[in-house]
Amino acid sequence: MVTVEIEPTFESWQAAARALLSDGVGPGNVDWRERPGAPPAPAAARFFRVPPRFLDLARQAAVAQDAARWDALYHVLWRVVNERRDLLEDRADPMVRRLHGLAARGRREAERAEQQEVLRLEAEGGGAGAFVPAGADLAALTAAAKRCQGCELFRDATQTVFGRGPANARVVLVGEQPGDHEDLRDAPFVGPAGEVLDRALREAGLNRDSLYVTNAVKHFKFVIRGKRRIHQTPRQSEIVACRPWVEAELALIKPATLVCLGATAARALLGDDFRLMRDRGRVFTTPWAPRTLATLHPSAVLRGEDSATQEQLYRMLTDDLRLAAA
């Protein structure tokens, strides 16, 4: 029997499971124990490809408060690698049902914890609020944001990516968060989505140099897949924690027109009841600007399933930006 001590996180379990698989240690011979501060597992000599669906379920199950979850995860992983790669399709299998049950429990517990964190942040004014200097101009806000630790996203991101543009901009664009390119280059919308946005702005008759462009969340949230950093949508608590920065930007600039790019920005500034595909292109009066509207995020165009869909989404984006320019 091999005793394996891990941090109570998916990443710690994953590293230990890889090493055990590499050494050929079967699930019946592992005693999993949680210990905060446990040393990292030794590097695996071999690596194994598993279905992405398993990784998704495993991440969800890892959140469930059940000490037996690590053993259940390793049983399923062992069988997927050594017996049936399509094991997850067999919902009659007891261990597969167990994995789905743990994942569902993990999702429920994560949702409850998220709701409690949002309520705490809203009640205490926590998050980035403590890092926003009172009475600061745009340059001072930008400098102060570099020191922000208002949520956990600062730990993995390269840097805070603040807004760019003139302080007297009449139009402000707010997106979701910086992506991989933005995180490395310290500027919003400079990657593939930025190229789509630039093209749409030109067609709409808007000069990007005269706009202020920023994001609702200032740090890049991602998960590592191989050598790539894959974007993850910010949680509501992360959006709430970062809201003091975008509120400070808007209070200083006082734009005539505010455009929310995508559902995350719309939720952050227009509320949870806003539905992007239902309400996009409508002009509202809000505390942030007399003319406020929301449209698609440029990355939605890139995610279109085919060229026809991409063209349709791009036309929606461009039409809404023309409305902003009117």
Sequence and secondary structure as in RCSB ss.txt:
>XXXX:A:sequence
MVTVEIEPTFESWQAAARALLSDGVGPGNVDWRERPGAPPAPAAARFFRVPPRFLDLARQAAVAQDAARWDALYH
VLWRVVNERRDLLEDRADPMVRRLHGLAARGRREAERAEQQEVLRLEAEGGGAGAFVPAGADLAALTAAAKRCQG
CELFRDATQTVFGRGPANARVVLVGEQPGDHEDLRDAPFVGPAGEVLDRALREAGLNRDSLYVTNAVKHFKFVIR
GKRRIHQTPRQSEIVACRPWVEAELALIKPATLVCLGATAARALLGDDFRLMRDRGRVFTTPWAPRTLATLHPSA
VLRGEDSATQEQLYRMLTDDLRLAAA
>XXXX:A:secstr
 EEEEE SSHHHHHHHHHHHHHTT  GGGEEEEE TT       SS     HHHHHHHHHHTTSS TTHHHHHHH
HHHHHHHT TTGGG TTSHHHHHHHHHHHHHHHHHHHHHHHHHHHHHHHT GGGGGS TT  HHHHHHHHTT  S
SGGGGTSSS    BS TT SEEEEES   HHHHHHTSSS SHHHHHHHHHHHHHT  GGGSEEEESS S  EEEE
TTEEEE    HHHHHHHHHHHHHHHHHH  SEEEEESHHHHHHHH TT  HHHHTT  B  SS SEEEEE  HHH
HHT SSHHHHHHHHHHHHHHHHHHH 
